Amino acid sequence: MKINLVRPCAFCPGVERVVQKTKEIIADYKSAHIYLIGNIVHNDELCKQLLKNKNVKILENKNHDRLALVKSIKTNNNVIIFSAHGTDPRAVDFAVAKGWKVFDLTCPWVNRIFSKIRYAILHGYHVAYFGDKNHVEAIAAKGHGGNDLTIYKTKKDLKKVLDKPYVQVVAQTTMDQQEYIATQKWFTPPAIIKFADTICHSSRQRQENALEAKQYDLVFVISDPNSHNGQSLYQVLKARQKHVVFVDPQHIKLNKKILAKKKDCAIFTSSSVSQEQVDRFVKKLNKLI
Ligand code: SF4
């Protein structure tokens, strides 16, 4: 069976940056308490590796309330690292005011959206944010936009937005591009509406690869189950390919039966999967074919 590794694969530049930077900070601040506010990226295995450093803690709560997490810190000599997904600016302000060493590693693509949100609100616009209301990035965006921002996924969510005179529409960086475009018909005049193309380059490229891919006998999507872009990729591929298998890199289960009579396969990855995890999967696959 021929294995096609679809590129880009493994870390996107934003995740690469946050992982490298976090490792450098851990090496530089050996005697400090280091707090990662939320999982630094959606890669459970990588987070567990970082936790092998005794002075590193990951703080997380189920509603991703970053301010509450930072407020819960009781130690001194702290280093605070905010994840690539962005954060409520009040959490950063709180940590800075405490005099702690703060590293805000928000991806530049996410920061670009936050700037757009603040700029639009400053100019009298209401912001309609196409995203998943439980996702860390969307919660952070809400922290920037407050009551002037509405997160939507369905037309019903826009009920209170459609009577606003000025509306700026943006999308979470990892949303499905086609779905986002389709929602644009929900916005109708007399409102003045501005749409911004805010899905990040890496997510867009992976989605386009999935949309344009030829038919393979078998497709694997390697992704942490909590990765939003990995789940989006899986859905796009599932709708188009014959046989798609979701692979959690921490628990690779390969059944020889699914490989039978397959002439070719393609491997797609989310942007928070490491090259090491991809290589491990390919090695296992090669042993079976
Ligand atoms: S997926 Fe996009 S927004 Fe998220 S870290 Fe990577 S480049 Fe940044």
Residues whose N, C-alpha, C, O or C-beta is under 5 A from the ligand:
A	BS01	SF4	C12 G14 V15 A84 C107 W109 V110 T173 C200 S202 S203 S271
